[in-house]
Every structure is written in structure tokens, then in C-alpha cells.
Amino acid sequence: MLLGRLLGGSTPNSPSTCSGQSLLSLSPSGQEGWNALAEGLLITVPTEPPPMIFATPTKYVSEAGNMVEYLGHNKVPDLQKLFQKADGVPVHLKGGLMDKMLYRTTMALTIGGTLYCLMALYIAAQPRK
């Protein structure tokens, strides 16, 4: 619709001309029409920075310089030592008791579901009486 108005075409809902002239022919060079149209499309820059989402540093980046101090303790080196230890335990069970309970529950549900499917297939394969 807007492109049609700019190029001088007509649309059913709005006229393509402004007092008998198309939008592109308002000036001899055709720039006034484009400048008037482009004023509504200017990019605005916010005056204040957006709030931090993922981490809350104690200082803003501009105040801290190159290093930002975070409120939490970095647990990555401790977890790397735990999971990379060569003790023969699979990595999905190295988290402790909760990992063992989740693994056993998953295995029980998987085996139970498989048995139930096999039983349902056996019953479905029997002829009707």
C-alpha cells in the first residue's frame, strides 16, 4: 500500500495523490517526499542502558574496567574435578544419590513400559472369540 502510494499507484482505500500530485513529485528532485516519509522511520537510541538479565554484577562494566565481579562463587572448577575423576563411575551417576534414584526410576519405567507394550501386542494378536 505504501509502496503503491510512493510509486504513484492507487489503492482502493487511500488515494495515491496529494492535491493532484504523487508523493514523489512534490519537489523537482523528489527528495522532499522521501525526507517527509523517512522522518517517521528514524531509529531512536535509548537514553539509559537496558537492565542486566543473566547476571548481576556488583559494578557496572563501565565502572569496573576490564574485570566484573559477580556475587556468586564460580562452581565450574569444582564440578570439573568431580566429573573428570577417573573412578569408574559413569558420568550420569557422579552427581550422588539423586542421580542414582533418577537413573533407577527411569530404568524401571522403561522396562515396565516395554513389558506393558509387549503384553498389549500379545493381547491384540489373539483372535476374538
N, CA, C and O atoms as CSV, one atom per row, in Angstrom:
chain,resi,resn,atom,element,x,y,z
A,1,MET,N,N,0.828,-1.171,0.000
A,1,MET,CA,C,0.000,0.000,0.000
A,1,MET,C,C,0.879,1.242,0.000
A,1,MET,O,O,0.657,2.149,-0.803
A,2,LEU,N,N,1.874,1.303,0.886
A,2,LEU,CA,C,2.768,2.447,0.960
A,2,LEU,C,C,3.629,2.536,-0.286
A,2,LEU,O,O,3.857,3.623,-0.817
A,3,LEU,N,N,4.107,1.387,-0.753
A,3,LEU,CA,C,4.909,1.379,-1.972
A,3,LEU,C,C,4.084,1.850,-3.158
A,3,LEU,O,O,4.585,2.572,-4.021
A,4,GLY,N,N,2.834,1.450,-3.204
A,4,GLY,CA,C,1.948,1.903,-4.258
A,4,GLY,C,C,1.745,3.409,-4.220
A,4,GLY,O,O,1.697,4.062,-5.263
A,5,ARG,N,N,1.626,3.958,-3.018
A,5,ARG,CA,C,1.467,5.408,-2.886
A,5,ARG,C,C,2.736,6.124,-3.304
A,5,ARG,O,O,2.675,7.182,-3.931
A,6,LEU,N,N,3.902,5.551,-2.960
A,6,LEU,CA,C,5.160,6.195,-3.328
A,6,LEU,C,C,5.386,6.171,-4.829
A,6,LEU,O,O,5.900,7.134,-5.400
A,7,LEU,N,N,5.010,5.090,-5.461
A,7,LEU,CA,C,5.238,4.956,-6.887
A,7,LEU,C,C,4.140,5.595,-7.722
A,7,LEU,O,O,4.206,5.582,-8.951
A,8,GLY,N,N,3.140,6.150,-7.068
A,8,GLY,CA,C,2.098,6.855,-7.796
A,8,GLY,C,C,0.918,5.984,-8.138
A,8,GLY,O,O,0.000,6.455,-8.810
A,9,GLY,N,N,0.894,4.739,-7.711
A,9,GLY,CA,C,-0.235,3.858,-7.977
A,9,GLY,C,C,-1.374,4.170,-7.039
A,9,GLY,O,O,-1.196,4.899,-6.063
A,10,SER,N,N,-2.537,3.630,-7.318
A,10,SER,CA,C,-3.679,3.902,-6.456
A,10,SER,C,C,-4.085,2.633,-5.741
A,10,SER,O,O,-3.934,1.528,-6.263
A,11,THR,N,N,-4.602,2.807,-4.542
A,11,THR,CA,C,-5.143,1.698,-3.771
A,11,THR,C,C,-6.612,1.992,-3.511
A,11,THR,O,O,-7.019,3.153,-3.542
A,12,PRO,N,N,-7.422,0.961,-3.254
A,12,PRO,CA,C,-8.859,1.203,-3.082
A,12,PRO,C,C,-9.181,2.040,-1.853
A,12,PRO,O,O,-10.151,2.798,-1.879
A,13,ASN,N,N,-8.405,1.934,-0.776
A,13,ASN,CA,C,-8.758,2.596,0.477
A,13,ASN,C,C,-8.197,3.998,0.604
A,13,ASN,O,O,-8.778,4.826,1.306
A,14,SER,N,N,-7.084,4.290,-0.055
A,14,SER,CA,C,-6.492,5.609,0.115
A,14,SER,C,C,-6.042,6.140,-1.224
A,14,SER,O,O,-5.553,5.383,-2.063
A,15,PRO,N,N,-6.201,7.427,-1.434
A,15,PRO,CA,C,-5.772,7.988,-2.713
A,15,PRO,C,C,-4.266,8.061,-2.785
A,15,PRO,O,O,-3.593,8.209,-1.765
A,16,SER,N,N,-3.731,7.958,-4.002
A,16,SER,CA,C,-2.293,7.963,-4.174
A,16,SER,C,C,-1.747,9.344,-4.436
A,16,SER,O,O,-0.535,9.520,-4.553
A,17,THR,N,N,-2.604,10.310,-4.529
A,17,THR,CA,C,-2.138,11.646,-4.840
A,17,THR,C,C,-2.489,12.596,-3.721
A,17,THR,O,O,-3.440,12.375,-2.972
A,18,CYS,N,N,-1.729,13.631,-3.619
A,18,CYS,CA,C,-1.964,14.666,-2.619
A,18,CYS,C,C,-2.164,15.960,-3.397
A,18,CYS,O,O,-1.195,16.531,-3.898
A,19,SER,N,N,-3.355,16.413,-3.502
A,19,SER,CA,C,-3.762,17.582,-4.279
A,19,SER,C,C,-3.300,17.466,-5.724
A,19,SER,O,O,-2.780,18.428,-6.288
A,20,GLY,N,N,-3.486,16.305,-6.321
A,20,GLY,CA,C,-3.216,16.128,-7.724
A,20,GLY,C,C,-1.799,15.720,-8.064
A,20,GLY,O,O,-1.518,15.442,-9.230
A,21,GLN,N,N,-0.887,15.670,-7.095
A,21,GLN,CA,C,0.495,15.267,-7.361
A,21,GLN,C,C,0.806,14.012,-6.567
A,21,GLN,O,O,0.269,13.810,-5.478
A,22,SER,N,N,1.668,13.173,-7.108
A,22,SER,CA,C,2.080,11.988,-6.356
A,22,SER,C,C,3.103,12.395,-5.308
A,22,SER,O,O,3.666,13.487,-5.379
A,23,LEU,N,N,3.345,11.529,-4.342
A,23,LEU,CA,C,4.267,11.848,-3.254
A,23,LEU,C,C,5.688,12.050,-3.749
A,23,LEU,O,O,6.435,12.829,-3.155
A,24,LEU,N,N,6.082,11.376,-4.814
A,24,LEU,CA,C,7.449,11.520,-5.310
A,24,LEU,C,C,7.663,12.794,-6.107
A,24,LEU,O,O,8.803,13.203,-6.325
A,25,SER,N,N,6.595,13.419,-6.539
A,25,SER,CA,C,6.772,14.596,-7.369
A,25,SER,C,C,6.466,15.878,-6.607
A,25,SER,O,O,6.016,16.850,-7.215
A,26,LEU,N,N,6.696,15.914,-5.294
A,26,LEU,CA,C,6.468,17.129,-4.532
A,26,LEU,C,C,7.537,18.174,-4.805
A,26,LEU,O,O,7.263,19.368,-4.690
A,27,SER,N,N,8.729,17.764,-5.158
A,27,SER,CA,C,9.782,18.706,-5.487
A,27,SER,C,C,10.406,18.277,-6.801
A,27,SER,O,O,10.215,17.143,-7.240
A,28,PRO,N,N,11.144,19.167,-7.427
A,28,PRO,CA,C,11.765,18.780,-8.692
A,28,PRO,C,C,12.737,17.616,-8.544
A,28,PRO,O,O,12.842,16.783,-9.444
A,29,SER,N,N,13.448,17.547,-7.424
A,29,SER,CA,C,14.413,16.460,-7.247
A,29,SER,C,C,13.777,15.218,-6.644
A,29,SER,O,O,14.362,14.137,-6.699
A,30,GLY,N,N,12.606,15.355,-6.077
A,30,GLY,CA,C,11.931,14.208,-5.482
A,30,GLY,C,C,12.398,13.882,-4.074
A,30,GLY,O,O,11.979,12.867,-3.517
A,31,GLN,N,N,13.256,14.712,-3.475
A,31,GLN,CA,C,13.801,14.411,-2.156
A,31,GLN,C,C,12.864,14.799,-1.029
A,31,GLN,O,O,12.903,14.169,0.028
A,32,GLU,N,N,12.031,15.797,-1.204
A,32,GLU,CA,C,11.151,16.225,-0.118
A,32,GLU,C,C,10.195,15.112,0.283
A,32,GLU,O,O,9.934,14.906,1.468
A,33,GLY,N,N,9.679,14.401,-0.701
A,33,GLY,CA,C,8.759,13.315,-0.403
A,33,GLY,C,C,9.430,12.204,0.382
A,33,GLY,O,O,8.844,11.645,1.308
A,34,TRP,N,N,10.664,11.885,0.009
A,34,TRP,CA,C,11.403,10.840,0.725
A,34,TRP,C,C,11.764,11.301,2.126
A,34,TRP,O,O,11.666,10.508,3.063
A,35,ASN,N,N,12.179,12.554,2.310
A,35,ASN,CA,C,12.552,13.051,3.637
A,35,ASN,C,C,11.346,13.094,4.556
A,35,ASN,O,O,11.451,12.749,5.733
A,36,ALA,N,N,10.194,13.515,4.030
A,36,ALA,CA,C,8.996,13.554,4.852
A,36,ALA,C,C,8.589,12.143,5.257
A,36,ALA,O,O,8.119,11.925,6.374
A,37,LEU,N,N,8.765,11.197,4.363
A,37,LEU,CA,C,8.424,9.815,4.673
A,37,LEU,C,C,9.414,9.210,5.656
A,37,LEU,O,O,9.022,8.455,6.546
A,38,ALA,N,N,10.695,9.534,5.503
A,38,ALA,CA,C,11.733,8.919,6.323
A,38,ALA,C,C,11.749,9.446,7.749
A,38,ALA,O,O,12.336,8.800,8.617
A,39,GLU,N,N,11.139,10.577,8.027
A,39,GLU,CA,C,11.139,11.107,9.386
A,39,GLU,C,C,10.458,10.161,10.357
A,39,GLU,O,O,10.865,10.075,11.516
A,40,GLY,N,N,9.456,9.467,9.925
A,40,GLY,CA,C,8.764,8.523,10.795
A,40,GLY,C,C,9.515,7.226,10.980
A,40,GLY,O,O,9.143,6.426,11.838
A,41,LEU,N,N,10.569,6.984,10.200
A,41,LEU,CA,C,11.308,5.738,10.263
A,41,LEU,C,C,12.675,5.895,10.910
A,41,LEU,O,O,13.494,4.979,10.833
A,42,LEU,N,N,12.945,7.037,11.549
A,42,LEU,CA,C,14.251,7.251,12.157
A,42,LEU,C,C,14.446,6.320,13.349
A,42,LEU,O,O,13.504,6.035,14.088
A,43,ILE,N,N,15.667,5.857,13.525
A,43,ILE,CA,C,15.996,4.961,14.632
A,43,ILE,C,C,16.279,5.817,15.859
A,43,ILE,O,O,17.073,6.755,15.799
A,44,THR,N,N,15.636,5.495,16.960
A,44,THR,CA,C,15.867,6.235,18.192
A,44,THR,C,C,16.787,5.434,19.095
A,44,THR,O,O,16.671,4.212,19.185
A,45,VAL,N,N,17.690,6.115,19.754
A,45,VAL,CA,C,18.635,5.479,20.657
A,45,VAL,C,C,18.149,5.700,22.083
A,45,VAL,O,O,17.894,6.841,22.465
A,46,PRO,N,N,18.010,4.629,22.892
A,46,PRO,CA,C,17.555,4.816,24.271
A,46,PRO,C,C,18.574,5.610,25.083
A,46,PRO,O,O,19.780,5.498,24.861
A,47,THR,N,N,18.079,6.411,26.024
A,47,THR,CA,C,18.969,7.253,26.828
A,47,THR,C,C,19.602,6.499,27.983
A,47,THR,O,O,20.684,6.877,28.432
A,48,GLU,N,N,18.969,5.450,28.480
A,48,GLU,CA,C,19.544,4.672,29.570
A,48,GLU,C,C,19.772,3.235,29.120
A,48,GLU,O,O,19.040,2.729,28.269
A,49,PRO,N,N,20.786,2.569,29.688
A,49,PRO,CA,C,21.081,1.197,29.257
A,49,PRO,C,C,19.991,0.235,29.712
A,49,PRO,O,O,19.329,0.488,30.719
A,50,PRO,N,N,19.792,-0.866,28.988
A,50,PRO,CA,C,18.793,-1.850,29.394
A,50,PRO,C,C,19.239,-2.567,30.670
A,50,PRO,O,O,20.436,-2.629,30.952
A,51,PRO,N,N,18.298,-3.107,31.442
A,51,PRO,CA,C,18.683,-3.810,32.676
A,51,PRO,C,C,19.411,-5.112,32.357
A,51,PRO,O,O,19.186,-5.721,31.311
A,52,MET,N,N,20.291,-5.532,33.276
A,52,MET,CA,C,21.031,-6.780,33.114
A,52,MET,C,C,20.052,-7.939,33.309
A,52,MET,O,O,19.173,-7.870,34.169
A,53,ILE,N,N,20.198,-8.989,32.527
A,53,ILE,CA,C,19.255,-10.096,32.583
A,53,ILE,C,C,19.869,-11.319,33.252
A,53,ILE,O,O,19.290,-11.857,34.196
A,54,PHE,N,N,21.041,-11.772,32.776
A,54,PHE,CA,C,21.563,-13.063,33.180
A,54,PHE,C,C,22.412,-13.021,34.445
A,54,PHE,O,O,22.408,-13.989,35.205
A,55,ALA,N,N,23.121,-11.961,34.692
A,55,ALA,CA,C,23.984,-11.890,35.862
A,55,ALA,C,C,23.848,-10.515,36.481
A,55,ALA,O,O,23.542,-9.541,35.794
A,56,THR,N,N,24.075,-10.442,37.771
A,56,THR,CA,C,24.001,-9.177,38.469
A,56,THR,C,C,25.385,-8.851,39.027
A,56,THR,O,O,25.724,-9.302,40.121
A,57,PRO,N,N,26.177,-8.087,38.309
A,57,PRO,CA,C,27.500,-7.739,38.822
A,57,PRO,C,C,27.385,-6.696,39.921
A,57,PRO,O,O,26.388,-5.981,40.011
A,58,THR,N,N,28.416,-6.615,40.756
A,58,THR,CA,C,28.417,-5.620,41.816
A,58,THR,C,C,28.717,-4.234,41.270
A,58,THR,O,O,28.374,-3.235,41.903
A,59,LYS,N,N,29.355,-4.157,40.102
A,59,LYS,CA,C,29.648,-2.885,39.464
A,59,LYS,C,C,29.220,-2.968,38.010
A,59,LYS,O,O,29.196,-4.048,37.419
A,60,TYR,N,N,28.883,-1.826,37.440
A,60,TYR,CA,C,28.616,-1.790,36.009
A,60,TYR,C,C,29.914,-1.980,35.259
A,60,TYR,O,O,30.990,-1.727,35.801
A,61,VAL,N,N,29.827,-2.418,34.032
A,61,VAL,CA,C,31.008,-2.701,33.227
A,61,VAL,C,C,31.841,-1.438,33.050
A,61,VAL,O,O,33.070,-1.501,33.066
A,62,SER,N,N,31.186,-0.290,32.879
A,62,SER,CA,C,31.924,0.950,32.682
A,62,SER,C,C,32.690,1.339,33.948
A,62,SER,O,O,33.750,1.956,33.842
A,63,GLU,N,N,32.191,1.002,35.141
A,63,GLU,CA,C,32.865,1.332,36.395
A,63,GLU,C,C,33.968,0.342,36.732
A,63,GLU,O,O,34.975,0.717,37.334
A,64,ALA,N,N,33.790,-0.917,36.350
A,64,ALA,CA,C,34.714,-1.953,36.775
A,64,ALA,C,C,35.942,-2.040,35.888
A,64,ALA,O,O,36.950,-2.622,36.290
A,65,GLY,N,N,35.882,-1.479,34.700
A,65,GLY,CA,C,37.023,-1.594,33.797
A,65,GLY,C,C,36.982,-2.920,33.068
A,65,GLY,O,O,35.960,-3.276,32.482
A,66,ASN,N,N,38.085,-3.656,33.098
A,66,ASN,CA,C,38.172,-4.922,32.368
A,66,ASN,C,C,37.555,-6.084,33.127
A,66,ASN,O,O,37.140,-7.057,32.499
A,67,MET,N,N,37.477,-6.024,34.456
A,67,MET,CA,C,37.020,-7.169,35.243
A,67,MET,C,C,35.695,-6.856,35.927
A,67,MET,O,O,35.535,-5.781,36.506
A,68,VAL,N,N,34.763,-7.767,35.866
A,68,VAL,CA,C,33.470,-7.616,36.507
A,68,VAL,C,C,33.395,-8.619,37.645
A,68,VAL,O,O,33.680,-9.801,37.454
A,69,GLU,N,N,33.009,-8.153,38.833
A,69,GLU,CA,C,32.888,-9.032,39.996
A,69,GLU,C,C,31.440,-9.476,40.120
A,69,GLU,O,O,30.533,-8.644,40.134
A,70,TYR,N,N,31.221,-10.776,40.210
A,70,TYR,CA,C,29.878,-11.309,40.342
A,70,TYR,C,C,29.643,-11.709,41.787
A,70,TYR,O,O,30.585,-11.960,42.539
A,71,LEU,N,N,28.374,-11.763,42.163
A,71,LEU,CA,C,28.029,-12.034,43.549
A,71,LEU,C,C,28.191,-13.502,43.924
A,71,LEU,O,O,28.356,-13.810,45.105
A,72,GLY,N,N,28.150,-14.402,42.972
A,72,GLY,CA,C,28.209,-15.829,43.267
A,72,GLY,C,C,29.618,-16.387,43.174
A,72,GLY,O,O,30.541,-15.724,42.701
A,73,HIS,N,N,29.761,-17.637,43.640
A,73,HIS,CA,C,31.033,-18.354,43.575
A,73,HIS,C,C,31.054,-19.177,42.296
A,73,HIS,O,O,30.049,-19.793,41.943
A,74,ASN,N,N,32.177,-19.196,41.600
A,74,ASN,CA,C,32.301,-19.970,40.372
A,74,ASN,C,C,32.465,-21.445,40.734
A,74,ASN,O,O,33.483,-21.834,41.308
A,75,LYS,N,N,31.472,-22.262,40.403
A,75,LYS,CA,C,31.470,-23.683,40.760
A,75,LYS,C,C,32.039,-24.567,39.661
A,75,LYS,O,O,32.172,-25.776,39.854
A,76,VAL,N,N,32.375,-23.995,38.517
A,76,VAL,CA,C,32.815,-24.793,37.369
A,76,VAL,C,C,34.082,-25.597,37.669
A,76,VAL,O,O,34.110,-26.786,37.352
A,77,PRO,N,N,35.136,-25.018,38.263
A,77,PRO,CA,C,36.335,-25.838,38.531
A,77,PRO,C,C,36.055,-27.015,39.471
A,77,PRO,O,O,36.611,-28.098,39.288
A,78,ASP,N,N,35.198,-26.807,40.474
A,78,ASP,CA,C,34.868,-27.899,41.394
A,78,ASP,C,C,34.102,-29.014,40.674
A,78,ASP,O,O,34.367,-30.197,40.883
A,79,LEU,N,N,33.150,-28.618,39.824
A,79,LEU,CA,C,32.383,-29.621,39.088
A,79,LEU,C,C,33.251,-30.337,38.055
A,79,LEU,O,O,33.045,-31.522,37.792
A,80,GLN,N,N,34.224,-29.627,37.462
A,80,GLN,CA,C,35.137,-30.286,36.524
A,80,GLN,C,C,35.964,-31.351,37.239
A,80,GLN,O,O,36.177,-32.433,36.691
A,81,LYS,N,N,36.432,-31.062,38.453
A,81,LYS,CA,C,37.193,-32.064,39.216
A,81,LYS,C,C,36.323,-33.282,39.534
A,81,LYS,O,O,36.782,-34.421,39.456
A,82,LEU,N,N,35.058,-33.025,39.896
A,82,LEU,CA,C,34.155,-34.120,40.250
A,82,LEU,C,C,33.875,-35.014,39.046
A,82,LEU,O,O,33.970,-36.237,39.151
A,83,PHE,N,N,33.532,-34.421,37.912
A,83,PHE,CA,C,33.115,-35.215,36.759
A,83,PHE,C,C,34.275,-35.803,35.973
A,83,PHE,O,O,34.079,-36.766,35.232
A,84,GLN,N,N,35.475,-35.256,36.111
A,84,GLN,CA,C,36.619,-35.781,35.369
A,84,GLN,C,C,37.449,-36.779,36.176
A,84,GLN,O,O,38.456,-37.289,35.684
A,85,LYS,N,N,37.034,-37.060,37.410
A,85,LYS,CA,C,37.746,-38.018,38.239
A,85,LYS,C,C,37.613,-39.413,37.641
A,85,LYS,O,O,36.511,-39.833,37.290
A,86,ALA,N,N,38.727,-40.136,37.522
A,86,ALA,CA,C,38.734,-41.483,36.935
A,86,ALA,C,C,38.483,-42.511,38.029
A,86,ALA,O,O,39.422,-43.121,38.540
A,87,ASP,N,N,37.209,-42.704,38.391
A,87,ASP,CA,C,36.872,-43.667,39.435
A,87,ASP,C,C,35.992,-44.801,38.923
A,87,ASP,O,O,35.519,-45.613,39.718
A,88,GLY,N,N,35.761,-44.876,37.616
A,88,GLY,CA,C,34.997,-45.974,37.047
A,88,GLY,C,C,33.492,-45.797,37.097
A,88,GLY,O,O,32.762,-46.662,36.613
A,89,VAL,N,N,33.003,-44.709,37.665
A,89,VAL,CA,C,31.570,-44.455,37.749
A,89,VAL,C,C,31.148,-43.693,36.484
A,89,VAL,O,O,31.817,-42.736,36.095
A,90,PRO,N,N,30.052,-44.104,35.841
A,90,PRO,CA,C,29.601,-43.355,34.655
A,90,PRO,C,C,29.272,-41.902,35.010
A,90,PRO,O,O,28.867,-41.607,36.135
A,91,VAL,N,N,29.447,-41.012,34.057
A,91,VAL,CA,C,29.290,-39.586,34.318
A,91,VAL,C,C,27.859,-39.236,34.730
A,91,VAL,O,O,27.654,-38.279,35.476
A,92,HIS,N,N,26.864,-39.996,34.255
A,92,HIS,CA,C,25.488,-39.689,34.619
A,92,HIS,C,C,25.131,-40.135,36.035
A,92,HIS,O,O,24.025,-39.863,36.504
A,93,LEU,N,N,26.050,-40.817,36.724
A,93,LEU,CA,C,25.807,-41.233,38.112
A,93,LEU,C,C,26.732,-40.543,39.106
A,93,LEU,O,O,26.674,-40.840,40.299
A,94,LYS,N,N,27.586,-39.627,38.644
A,94,LYS,CA,C,28.555,-38.995,39.544
A,94,LYS,C,C,27.954,-37.902,40.415
A,94,LYS,O,O,28.638,-37.374,41.292
A,95,GLY,N,N,26.704,-37.554,40.198
A,95,GLY,CA,C,26.070,-36.492,40.974
A,95,GLY,C,C,25.642,-36.917,42.361
A,95,GLY,O,O,25.258,-36.066,43.162
A,96,GLY,N,N,25.693,-38.202,42.677
A,96,GLY,CA,C,25.325,-38.652,44.013
A,96,GLY,C,C,24.033,-39.439,44.042
A,96,GLY,O,O,23.638,-40.055,43.052
A,97,LEU,N,N,23.382,-39.410,45.192
A,97,LEU,CA,C,22.186,-40.209,45.456
A,97,LEU,C,C,21.034,-39.828,44.524
A,97,LEU,O,O,20.318,-40.700,44.033
A,98,MET,N,N,20.859,-38.552,44.286
A,98,MET,CA,C,19.747,-38.125,43.432
A,98,MET,C,C,19.909,-38.661,42.006
A,98,MET,O,O,18.927,-39.076,41.390
A,99,ASP,N,N,21.131,-38.658,41.478
A,99,ASP,CA,C,21.365,-39.219,40.146
A,99,ASP,C,C,21.064,-40.718,40.114
A,99,ASP,O,O,20.498,-41.213,39.139
A,100,LYS,N,N,21.431,-41.429,41.151
A,100,LYS,CA,C,21.150,-42.868,41.203
A,100,LYS,C,C,19.648,-43.129,41.244
A,100,LYS,O,O,19.152,-44.033,40.571
A,101,MET,N,N,18.921,-42.334,42.040
A,101,MET,CA,C,17.465,-42.515,42.124
A,101,MET,C,C,16.799,-42.209,40.782
A,101,MET,O,O,15.912,-42.948,40.354
A,102,LEU,N,N,17.214,-41.135,40.118
A,102,LEU,CA,C,16.641,-40.797,38.812
A,102,LEU,C,C,16.951,-41.875,37.774
A,102,LEU,O,O,16.089,-42.219,36.965
A,103,TYR,N,N,18.169,-42.406,37.791
A,103,TYR,CA,C,18.560,-43.448,36.840
A,103,TYR,C,C,17.736,-44.709,37.055
A,103,TYR,O,O,17.230,-45.290,36.095
A,104,ARG,N,N,17.599,-45.137,38.307
A,104,ARG,CA,C,16.851,-46.355,38.597
A,104,ARG,C,C,15.361,-46.190,38.290
A,104,ARG,O,O,14.720,-47.119,37.799
A,105,THR,N,N,14.813,-45.011,38.579
A,105,THR,CA,C,13.404,-44.754,38.257
A,105,THR,C,C,13.189,-44.792,36.743
A,105,THR,O,O,12.208,-45.361,36.265
A,106,THR,N,N,14.099,-44.192,36.004
A,106,THR,CA,C,13.996,-44.188,34.544
A,106,THR,C,C,14.081,-45.606,33.996
A,106,THR,O,O,13.311,-45.971,33.108
A,107,MET,N,N,15.008,-46.407,34.513
A,107,MET,CA,C,15.150,-47.787,34.050
A,107,MET,C,C,13.907,-48.611,34.385
A,107,MET,O,O,13.457,-49.412,33.566
A,108,ALA,N,N,13.354,-48.422,35.578
A,108,ALA,CA,C,12.156,-49.164,35.971
A,108,ALA,C,C,10.973,-48.804,35.073
A,108,ALA,O,O,10.237,-49.689,34.637
A,109,LEU,N,N,10.784,-47.500,34.790
A,109,LEU,CA,C,9.688,-47.095,33.925
A,109,LEU,C,C,9.884,-47.587,32.487
A,109,LEU,O,O,8.920,-47.941,31.808
A,110,THR,N,N,11.133,-47.605,32.035
A,110,THR,CA,C,11.411,-48.079,30.680
A,110,THR,C,C,11.115,-49.567,30.554
A,110,THR,O,O,10.466,-49.995,29.599
A,111,ILE,N,N,11.583,-50.350,31.504
A,111,ILE,CA,C,11.346,-51.803,31.464
A,111,ILE,C,C,9.858,-52.105,31.643
A,111,ILE,O,O,9.311,-52.962,30.949
A,112,GLY,N,N,9.201,-51.400,32.574
A,112,GLY,CA,C,7.758,-51.594,32.774
A,112,GLY,C,C,6.965,-51.231,31.533
A,112,GLY,O,O,6.033,-51.948,31.170
A,113,GLY,N,N,7.315,-50.126,30.870
A,113,GLY,CA,C,6.626,-49.722,29.654
A,113,GLY,C,C,6.831,-50.711,28.523
A,113,GLY,O,O,5.910,-50.980,27.751
A,114,THR,N,N,8.044,-51.256,28.420
A,114,THR,CA,C,8.324,-52.252,27.378
A,114,THR,C,C,7.495,-53.513,27.612
A,114,THR,O,O,6.902,-54.056,26.680
A,115,LEU,N,N,7.458,-53.970,28.855
A,115,LEU,CA,C,6.655,-55.156,29.171
A,115,LEU,C,C,5.171,-54.916,28.910
A,115,LEU,O,O,4.484,-55.800,28.399
A,116,TYR,N,N,4.673,-53.743,29.252
A,116,TYR,CA,C,3.263,-53.424,29.021
A,116,TYR,C,C,2.955,-53.407,27.527
A,116,TYR,O,O,1.905,-53.892,27.108
A,117,CYS,N,N,3.871,-52.847,26.710
A,117,CYS,CA,C,3.668,-52.829,25.253
A,117,CYS,C,C,3.652,-54.250,24.684
A,117,CYS,O,O,2.827,-54.574,23.829
A,118,LEU,N,N,4.571,-55.096,25.168
A,118,LEU,CA,C,4.608,-56.478,24.689
A,118,LEU,C,C,3.333,-57.221,25.076
A,118,LEU,O,O,2.808,-58.005,24.285
A,119,MET,N,N,2.829,-56.980,26.290
A,119,MET,CA,C,1.596,-57.618,26.733
A,119,MET,C,C,0.417,-57.131,25.879
A,119,MET,O,O,-0.433,-57.930,25.486
A,120,ALA,N,N,0.366,-55.831,25.593
A,120,ALA,CA,C,-0.723,-55.295,24.771
A,120,ALA,C,C,-0.660,-55.860,23.351
A,120,ALA,O,O,-1.700,-56.140,22.755
A,121,LEU,N,N,0.535,-56.029,22.807
A,121,LEU,CA,C,0.676,-56.627,21.481
A,121,LEU,C,C,0.225,-58.086,21.484
A,121,LEU,O,O,-0.414,-58.540,20.534
A,122,TYR,N,N,0.554,-58.820,22.543
A,122,TYR,CA,C,0.145,-60.213,22.639
A,122,TYR,C,C,-1.376,-60.324,22.706
A,122,TYR,O,O,-1.974,-61.181,22.055
A,123,ILE,N,N,-1.993,-59.453,23.495
A,123,ILE,CA,C,-3.458,-59.483,23.609
A,123,ILE,C,C,-4.095,-59.081,22.288
A,123,ILE,O,O,-5.099,-59.668,21.883
A,124,ALA,N,N,-3.526,-58.088,21.610
A,124,ALA,CA,C,-4.089,-57.642,20.324
A,124,ALA,C,C,-3.921,-58.692,19.240
A,124,ALA,O,O,-4.698,-58.716,18.286
A,125,ALA,N,N,-2.916,-59.571,19.366
A,125,ALA,CA,C,-2.665,-60.603,18.352
A,125,ALA,C,C,-3.602,-61.802,18.513
A,125,ALA,O,O,-3.718,-62.603,17.586
A,126,GLN,N,N,-4.263,-61.949,19.642
A,126,GLN,CA,C,-5.165,-63.066,19.873
A,126,GLN,C,C,-6.459,-62.874,19.075
A,126,GLN,O,O,-6.981,-61.763,18.988
A,127,PRO,N,N,-6.965,-63.952,18.501
A,127,PRO,CA,C,-8.238,-63.811,17.751
A,127,PRO,C,C,-9.402,-63.560,18.704
A,127,PRO,O,O,-9.383,-63.976,19.863
A,128,ARG,N,N,-10.412,-62.872,18.186
A,128,ARG,CA,C,-11.608,-62.590,19.005
A,128,ARG,C,C,-12.437,-63.865,19.122
A,128,ARG,O,O,-12.459,-64.705,18.223
A,129,LYS,N,N,-13.102,-63.975,20.236
A,129,LYS,CA,C,-13.916,-65.165,20.485
A,129,LYS,C,C,-15.304,-64.996,19.986
A,129,LYS,O,O,-16.123,-65.906,20.116
